[in-house]
Amino acid sequence: MRIGKFTSPAGRQRFQESYDEGMRLLPAPAAVHDVRTAFGEVRVYRFGTAGGVPIMLLHGRNGTAVSWQPNVAPLAERRTVYVVDLLGEAGASVQTAPIRDADDHAAWLDETIAGLGLRTAHLVGYSIGGWAACNQAVRRPERVASISLLDPANTLGRIPVGTVLRTIPAFVSARGRTSFLRWVDGQGADPLANPVGRVIDAAMRDYRPALPQPAYFTDDQLRSVMMPVLAIVAGRSVMHDPVAALRRAEALIPGVQAELWPQATHSVAGQCADEVNARILRFLG
């Protein structure tokens, strides 16, 4: 089994420049942690010192901690916030052992929460980070106080074949990446015009992950999630059938607060940041 790596030293440097640029837009972290796990060293940024069970933010594919820039400060006013660079992706975390399956993914995240000295955390995940939050609730629920799923990928609905096919040109050329990111964003904006888009573009160009495909949750697995769950489904998402995803959440997850946001695209966490932040805090309130 392989581990993720940059394609070249020059590629690593290009990505690092984009990452550093994006991180400068976040508030100064109160602390920076590099937590050792059996699968590598996980970079976690801590923001704020508010009381209560803390929030842990899990980003979408290639987004890194940079993608949470519109969310960190408002959330940190009410809760201590931990922002994770997902292990196995481009970012400040360093993978040292293969992540073979969903159990391994849950194991490293559980070790990370424990390594931070936290008894429990509220997991907030966007896209593939939403899958990671749900995976934790299914496989390692002991340290999970609640989960908030922001248009989670391959969680409430399967990723359409058409979406998978659209990713292929994105790994071939700069034009393909721009076209794909513009399509996912759904608003026609140039993805390279903002730091998050530049980080994602650099990761797609210069980093090759070696991660398993996220395992689709069975009906029984979703029924097993007993902690509080907030599920926000974007009405214009390209990652699943939104109405079917909403209905699956309502039918299977006990006590879920499931909402369809009709005008939101898959980029809901950033595009609707004010509404998302307020909804998460109300959910936790």
Buried (B, 14 or more C-beta within 10 A) or exposed (E): EEBBBBEEEEBBEBBBEBBEBBBEEBEEBEEEBEBEBEBBBBBBBBBBEBEEBBBBBBBBBBBBBBBBBBBBBBBBEBBBBBBBBBBBBBBBBBBEBBBEBBEBBBBBBBBBBBBBEBEBBBBBBBBBBBBBBBBBBBBBBEBBBBBBBBBBBBBBBBBEEEBEEBBEBBEEEEEBBBBBBBBBBBEEBEBBEBBBBBBBBBBBBBBBBBBBEBBBBEEEBBEBBEBBBBBBBBBBBBBBBBEEBBBBBBEBBEEBBBBBBEEBBBBBBBBBBEEBBEBBBEBBE
